[in-house]
């Protein structure tokens, strides 16, 4: 799993070598770092699976996520199988 922080998001995604057709899981996709990661990964042509609270699903879909999982209500570990890359984007505020 790649842990992304804002200054290194692009560099980390380059290291992960995300390619068109791959599947990428992005945790905390509604946050500042996560929202950038969703857009960069989608721009590369990957299928984006994201985690975000229910209130942020529309936002994350608008950024390009193909599917969004409510991490507060659903156990994403049992729902997501076979992703090529997983990115953990730190949340600045846990409210």
Secondary structure, DSSP 8 states (H G I E B T S, - for coil): -EEE-GGGHHHHHHHHT--TT-EEEEETTTSHHHHHHHHHHHHTT-EEEEEE-GGGHHHHHHHT-SEEEETTTS-HHHH----SEEEEE--S---
